[in-house]
Amino acid sequence: AVVKAIQDFPMINITVDGDRIIVKKDINVGMATALPSGNLIVPVIKAANHLNLLGLTKQVNDLANRARQNKLKPEDIQDGTFTLTNVGTFGNVMGTPIINQPQVAIMATGAIRKKPAVVETEYGDLIAVRQLMFLSMSYDHRVVDGFLGGSFLRRVGDYLEAFDPNRSW
């Protein structure tokens, strides 16, 4: 969902170098990974825009495992263009992530919780138990304004809500 949304909003996929804005061609997603020591490292899924869901899953698992075994190479933690972090791992529903410069944005996912929600049906509105997750994002206001940041975050939410894990590949 994040990669698709970045493709829709390419000005999220930029870095800042002094007074220069550099638009990146490939989407290199940093994934904040907790280490057994309690520290955090951000390995990077390179060219995520060229991977399908299976390819992304393999990269996530490989990088996370190598990070936890202290087997990452320097190039595994370089050239990120956007970072994703999961504050939900710690039971938090929301958090304020810190931008990993020179990137201009970072998104945090919160814990998934069951909550009552209004569900619209052809017969009217119903209250049902739904799984909900908050998304939060920090961005560099020198290059990403509230309209772009908010639109991007909404698009990620739209893609997540429309995802069908049962579809055939």
C-alpha angles and dihedrals in degrees: 000000000000094000092048091049092049088053088054092047106033093173086075088062097068138104131211122229109183104300094343126099112210117199109210123218098203123053107231108186118204113209116201107228126193115225127213088249090062093253126119131231130182114218115187129233100216120218092358088169088070095053129086122218093275092049091049091049092051092049093048092051094044095048094043092049094047090047092054091047091049091241101124119127121223091254089057091069100040137091100024115166099186132013131216121197131180115218087170089078087076094046094260117140092202141013142171109241122206118236115250099224137249081037116087102214145031129185128208126202120208132213116290110243133180110241137164111261139172112257118195115220134170087259095052138274121327134186111235137165108257134176109247132187129184121225120202131182139192120202140177107257091205088077109006116058127195093264094055094041094047093044091050093049091048090051092052088052091049092052092048092049092049095047114120112199090189097060117118119251 
